[in-house]
Amino acid sequence: MKNAKVFTNAKWIIICKIIQSVLQLLVGMLSARYLGPSNYGLINYAASITAFAMPIMISCAVQSVFQFLDTATVQKALSLSTP
């Protein structure tokens, strides 16, 4: 019973990922056609800088939150999240 549920959930996730990829391809093609090479290049340049900077900004934010909290609170939160 549980294996069937896992298989069904995995199937839905795979179908959603396929639909998401197809839609991204269509939106990318239509926006490139609408914007032209120059403007589409500018959009992709900004998107690549954002994609590069986001993990750095997220890790800095997480680090500053952990510095804000005291050690006992962090240990309590980590012990609650582990099974």
VORO-860015 format. One record per residue: x, y negated, z negated of N, C-alpha, C in turn. Coordinates in steps of 0.001 Angstrom, whole numbers, padded with zeros to 6 digits, always signed. Each point is the difference from the previous one (the first is absolute). Last residue first. Example, Ala and Ser with C-alpha at 12.3 -4.5 7.8 and 13.67 -1.06 7.14 Angstrom:
residues 2
+012850+002250-007080+000820-001190-000060-000770-001090-000730+000290+005720+000070-000890-001190+000000+000900-001200+000000
END
This chain:
residues 83
+014519-013577-013348-000962+001024-000429+000514+000867-001107+001139-005345+000902+000502+001338+000336-000981+001046-000504-000711-004668-000851-000171+000289+001417+000501+001389+000390+000381-001830-004486-001402+000208+000325-000197+000412+001456+004291-001172-001648-000398+001288-000573-001470+000287+000281+001827-004139+001361+000579+001087+000774-000407+001353-000543-001353-003858-002337-000666+000040+001293+000543+001149+000859+002066-000825-004157-001358+000477-000217-000733+000131+001327+004258-001908+000072+000091+001430-000293-001383+000597-000224+000245-004640+000605+000372+000685+001239+000074+001502-000237-000750-002733-003721-001166-000019+000879+000284+000745+001299+003532-000593-003049-000994+000932-000545-001231+000068+000896+003500-003134+000991+000363+001377+000290-001048+000994-000490-001519-005006+001329+000992+000562-000899+000170+001491+000277-001345-003763+003755-000565+000894-001006+001101+000501-000931+001293-002764+003527-000963-000750-000792-000580+000863-001127+002860+001863+003257+000768-000823-000917-000923-000789-000918-001936+002575+003377+000563+000869-001027+000871-000783-000977-001772-002324+003661-001097+000425-000877+000531+000879-001111+002991-001352+003349-000314-001116-000893-001163+000349-000932+001271+003161+003277+001067-000162-000978-000322-001137-000970-002897+000696+003607-000126+001092-000961+001052-000137-001094+000225-003035+003547-001197-000248-000808-000164+001077-001058+003449+000480+003157+000299-001100-000921-001190-000295-000905-000549+003194+003373+000890+000519-001040+000387-001095-000990-002650-001235+003701-000759+000872-000904+000900+000526-001112+001952-002570+003435-000838-000829-000855-000784+000843-000991+002597+002243+003187+000885-000757-000895-000832-000830-000969-002247+002338+003438+000516+000902-001045+000907-000706-000998-001709-002679+003668-001009+000458-000957+000544+000989-001033+002463-001920+003904+000040-000721-001273-000960+000564-001051+000334+001742+004550+001298+000139-000648-000013-000598-001399-003801-000448+002754+000162+001414-000344+001332+000254-000699-000839-004347+001657-000896+000306-001109+000166+001441-000460+002313-001327+003825+000582-000658-001172-000846+000292-001233-001646+001517+004085+001172+000784-000401+000692-000626-001208-003707-002240+001927-000433+001245-000636+001196+000832-000460+000781-003947+002478-000499-000325-001339-000431+001264-000746+001304+000546+004445+001155-000457-000771-000422-000318-001441-003335+001051+003131+000731+001195-000425+001241-000356-000816-002513-003538+001860-000819+000701-000989+000743+001225-000522+002002-002358+003504+000033-000785-001236-000801+000678-001106-000142+001907+004294+001320+000170-000599+000129-000763-001304-003829-000617+002591-000051+001313-000636+001346+000316-000662-000338-003943+002522-000727-000105-001269-000097+001335-000724+002147-000010+004260+000662-000936-000905-000682-000054-001369-001835+002688+003651+001259+000507-000580+000621-000920-001048-005355-000050+000619+001126-000134+000918+001286+000405-000699-004845-000012-001560+000975-000997-000444+001108-000254+001013-003503+003294+000822-000603-001308-000238+001047-001067-000313+001327+004537+000555-000533-000511+001271-000560-001407-000172+001471+002268-003807+001152-000308+000861-000463-000579+001328-003293+001520-002973+000610-001245-000483+001228-000372+000819-002203+004068+001014-000858-001147+000299+000606-001317-000472+002282+004057-000997-000034-000238+001448-000834-001232+000350+000137+001372-004528+001311-000472+000446+000027-000307+001482-003855+001957-001831+000118-001398-000443+001346-000578+000434-000718+004572+000893-000896-000837+000787+000113-001474-000379+002465+003144-002531+000504-000055+001367-000866-000912+000857-001418+000899-004355+001178-000867-000017+000584-000151+001395-003567+003016-000544-000448-001390-000108+001172-000978-000039+000963+004597-000011-000592-000377+001286-000463-001449-000030+001608+001837-004013+001081-000158+000973-000522-000433+001359-003112+001011-003417+000741-001216-000336+001113-000252+001019-002428+004004+000305-000832-001132+000409+000723-001316-000266+002115+003866-001530-000024-000005+001467-000810-001185+000512+000055+000755-004634+001312-000479+000457+000063-000062+001523-003870+001839-001998+000074-001448-000234+001325-000580+000470-000560+004675+000167-000876-000647+000983+000052-001516-000153+002306+002556-003186+000667+000077+001301-000839-000690+001073-001869+000390-004284+001137-000921-000036+000710-000022+001348-003485+003092-000620-000507-001368+000098+001130-001028+000007+001134+004531-000642-000514-000196+001357-000514-001426+000178+001331+001375-004270+001158-000203+000863-000437-000257+001434-003322+001120-003094+000536-001332-000283+001202-000315+000884-001817+004323+000269-000957-000978+000521+000507-001420-000218+002491+003535-001869+000100+000015+001461-000932-001029+000626-000236+000629-004631+001277-000631+000342+000145-000073+001516-003669+002334-001641-000167-001433-000262+001271-000763+000370+000060+004676+000242-000865-000534+001050-000189-001506-000167+002352+002346-003336+000798-000099+001222-000815-000562+001152-002152+000910-004120+000846-001183-000105+000847-000186+001255-002751+003843-000280-000818-001197+000000+000860-001258+000000
END
